[in-house]
Each structure stands twice: as C-alpha cells, then as structure tokens.
Amino acid sequence: MQMMHWYNPTTRADEDVPPPMSDAQAIEMLSGHPDSDRFIEEYRRLRAIQLAPVEALISTGETFYWEHRRGQPPG
C-alpha cells in the first residue's frame, strides 16, 4: 500500500498514512479540531489552484506546520 508522509495539523504530528482518494476523504482528515475550518479553507484554496488532493493536503499540513512552529519556544 502506498503511503503519504505529511504533517497533520489536527494532531500537530508527522504521520505516514494512506493518501486520500477524494476531496471528501482529505477534508475528513482535516476535520475534528477547533481550527478545522481554517485547515479546510486552506485545502480548498490549494485545490482551486489545481493541486491534486494529495499535494493540496501535504501543502496544507506544511502551511500549518510553520504556523505551529512559530508558536513554539526554541529548542
């Protein structure tokens, strides 16, 4: 089975997971967190510029990875 490596903004952890097969699956992966609306909005923005679901999901994770890192103390 092919796996996708990404930063999951809902858990704030790197994960190796099966890639989503549809937008609905990708959105489900971003759901269930108080900030899910922001994660899903970013995903939809990236899909609108023609990124494939997997690429858009990985890029969404990267966007929030850097945002979360800025909020962490050094070290």
Secondary structure, 3 states (H helix, E strand, C coil): CCCEEEEECCCCEEEEECCCCCHHHHHHHCCCCCCHHHHHHHHHHHHHCCCCHHHHHHHHHHHHHHHHHHCCCCC
